Amino acid sequence: MRRCAPLLAALAGSPEAAQAAPDHPFIDAARVVPGLRLDIRYAGSDNFVGRPIAGYEAPRCLLTPEAVRALARAQAALAADGLGLKLFDCYRPVRAVADFAAWARDPADTRMKPAYYPNIDKADLFRLGYIAERSAHSRGSTVDLTLVHRADGSELGMGTPFDLFDEASATDSPRVGPAQARNRQRLRAVMIRSGFTPYPQEWWHFTLKREPYPDTAFDHPVR
C-alpha cells in the first residue's frame, strides 16, 4: 500500500483534478491509475441494448477524485499477485439511464436477449431490479468492473459475463463453480477494503461508501 501513497498524493493536486467544474466534477481514472484497463461497453455495441448509449461519446472512465483514489488503493493491493482491475462502466449520464428505461419499455426490441437476459422476460427487468429509473452511476462514484491478469489483460473467470441479467450474477449465487466463486469473493473483498460497498445482485457493481455527491445525479456527456 505504500507504493500507492505517492499516486494518491499526486492525484489530489493533479491537473485532472484541477480541471473539475461544478457540472463535471470528474476525472479520467485511466490517466491516473497505473495499469487500469477499460472496456466501456455502453460507448459501443457490445451491451444489452446492442448499440452505443445516449451520453457515451467516448470510451472513458470518469469518476469523482474520491472514487479514483479508492480504485487506486484496490489496484495497488492486487498488484502483488499480478492482478488488476478492468472497468466496464463508471460515471453514467442521466440521459443514458433514460435511454435504458426507454429501451426496457419497448417489447419489440429483444435482439440481445440470448446474450444478456436469456432466462428473463424483458417485461420483468424493472420489477427484478436489473433496469431502474435512477442509477447510482450518475453520481460519479459507482463502478462496474472485474479482475484481470496484469500481464495480458485476460479476465479471471466469474461464472457469468458482465451485465448478464440472471440470478447467477448475484455475488453469492450457488450456480457458479468454486473457482469462480472465489474470484468473486476476492473482488468483493478488495473493493470493500478500498472503501466500496457491493451490490449483492451483481458481482461487478460497487459504490463508494463515502461518495461525495450522494444526492446529485449528473448529466454531462462522457466525452
Helices and strands as residue ranges (DSSP letters): H 4-12, H 15-18, E 27-28, H 29-32, E 37-38, G 41-43, E 62-63, H 65-79, E 83-89, H 94-104, H 113-116, G 122-124, G 136-139, E 142-149, G 167-169, H 178-193, E 196-199, E 202-208
